[in-house]
Amino acid sequence: MRWSKAGWVFVGVCIVLQLSGLDVFAWEGTVTRVLDGDSLRVKTRGRVETIRLFGIDCPEHGQAGWAEAKRRATVLMTGKEVSIVPVDVDRYGRTVAVVKRPGLVVNAELVRTGMAWVHPFYCKSEPFCQELEQLERSARQLRLGVWRDERPVPPWKWKQRHR
């Protein structure tokens, strides 16, 4: 998926609004299922939406760290009321979003605990992405989660090798 300049401007505006507490596009729901570390299902207004966490990438099924990332995401979200701040829709029709609970941004928490990489293709220079990058640097230094491995393979590269 290639993003236009207008798309990046929209993402930036949405993230600034989200970080400032003005979640004008946000909606609420209950997490019914965590599919993997960075994908989940949320029930809202009688329907279930599939959500992909914006800006991060967790280990893939079969990859080192996958089960741990899924467990962490499950504890953080399953059965919880969340706020979904949409950023985009991906090629699979999933809403790409920042997912929040009171006092917690799930995307950031997964990076902070070493359960996810910041995705360099989708998360660029926005303030939110810069915050995620700082959290990733800290997790790397502390050797948390995936960073316990000497040379962890990012999921986007792991998928290329295992197709």
C-alpha positions in Angstrom: 0.0 0.0 0.0 1.5 3.4 -1.1 0.3 6.5 0.7 -0.1 9.8 -1.0 1.0 13.1 0.6 -2.6 13.9 1.4 -2.9 10.5 3.1 0.1 11.3 5.3 -1.3 14.7 6.2 -4.6 13.1 7.2 -2.7 10.6 9.4 -0.7 13.4 11.0 -3.8 15.4 11.7 -5.6 12.4 13.2 -2.7 11.5 15.4 -2.2 15.1 16.6 -6.0 15.2 17.4 -5.8 11.8 19.1 -2.7 12.7 21.2 -4.3 16.1 22.2 -7.4 14.2 23.5 -9.6 15.4 20.6 -10.6 12.0 19.3 -13.1 13.4 16.8 -13.0 10.2 14.7 -12.9 7.8 17.6 -15.5 5.2 18.4 -15.9 2.8 21.4 -16.3 -0.9 21.5 -15.5 -4.1 23.3 -12.6 -6.4 22.3 -14.1 -9.8 21.6 -10.9 -11.5 20.3 -7.2 -10.9 19.8 -6.2 -12.6 16.5 -2.5 -12.0 17.0 -0.3 -9.3 18.6 -1.4 -6.6 16.3 -4.9 -7.6 15.1 -8.1 -7.8 17.0 -11.9 -7.9 16.7 -14.0 -5.2 18.4 -17.8 -5.3 18.8 -19.6 -2.0 18.4 -23.2 -1.1 17.7 -24.1 -4.8 17.1 -21.4 -5.6 14.6 -17.8 -6.8 14.8 -15.0 -4.9 13.2 -11.5 -6.2 12.5 -8.8 -3.8 13.7 -5.1 -3.7 12.7 -2.9 -1.7 15.2 -1.3 1.4 13.5 2.4 1.8 13.2 3.6 -1.5 14.7 4.2 -5.1 13.6 4.2 -8.0 16.0 5.9 -11.4 15.3 4.0 -13.5 12.9 2.4 -16.9 13.6 5.3 -19.4 13.8 7.9 -16.7 14.4 9.8 -16.4 17.7 7.9 -14.2 20.1 4.5 -14.7 18.4 2.8 -16.5 21.3 4.2 -14.0 23.8 3.0 -11.0 21.8 -0.4 -12.5 21.4 -0.7 -13.3 25.1 0.3 -9.8 26.0 -2.2 -8.3 23.6 -4.9 -10.7 24.9 -4.3 -9.6 28.5 -4.3 -5.9 27.5 -7.5 -6.0 25.4 -9.7 -9.1 25.5 -13.1 -8.2 27.1 -12.0 -4.6 27.6 -13.8 -1.4 26.5 -11.5 0.4 24.1 -11.4 3.6 22.0 -10.6 3.1 18.4 -9.0 6.0 16.6 -9.0 5.1 12.9 -6.0 6.1 10.8 -6.6 4.1 7.6 -8.2 1.0 6.0 -5.7 -1.6 4.8 -5.9 -3.8 1.7 -7.7 -6.5 3.7 -10.5 -4.1 4.7 -9.3 -3.8 8.3 -9.5 -0.5 10.1 -5.9 0.5 10.9 -6.1 2.4 14.2 -4.6 3.6 17.5 -6.3 1.6 20.2 -6.7 3.2 23.6 -7.9 2.2 27.1 -8.0 4.7 29.9 -4.4 5.7 30.7 -3.0 3.3 28.0 -2.3 3.4 24.3 -2.1 -0.3 23.4 0.1 0.2 20.3 2.7 2.0 22.4 2.5 -0.5 25.3 3.3 -3.4 22.9 6.4 -1.6 21.6 7.4 -0.5 25.2 7.3 -4.2 26.4 9.3 -5.5 23.4 6.3 -7.3 21.8 6.4 -5.2 18.6 8.6 -3.4 16.1 7.7 0.1 14.9 7.0 -0.5 11.2 9.3 1.9 9.2 7.2 1.8 6.1 3.9 2.8 7.7 5.0 4.8 10.7 7.1 7.7 9.6 7.8 11.1 11.1 4.6 11.9 13.0 5.0 12.7 16.7 3.2 9.4 17.6 5.7 7.4 15.5 8.6 9.3 17.1 7.3 8.3 20.5 7.0 4.7 19.3 10.6 4.8 18.0 11.8 6.0 21.4 9.9 3.2 23.2 11.5 0.7 20.8 15.0 2.0 21.5 14.4 1.6 25.2 13.0 -1.9 24.8 16.1 -2.8 22.7 18.4 -1.4 25.3 16.6 -3.3 28.1 16.5 -6.5 25.9 12.7 -6.9 26.5 10.5 -9.3 24.5 11.8 -9.9 21.0 14.9 -7.9 21.8 16.2 -10.8 24.0 17.3 -12.4 20.7 20.8 -11.4 19.5 19.4 -10.6 16.0 15.6 -10.6 15.9 14.1 -10.7 12.5 11.3 -8.1 11.8 8.0 -9.6 10.8 8.0 -8.0 7.4 11.3 -9.7 6.6 10.3 -13.0 8.2 7.2 -13.2 6.0 9.4 -12.7 2.9 11.5 -15.7 3.9 8.6 -18.0 4.9 6.2 -17.6 2.0 
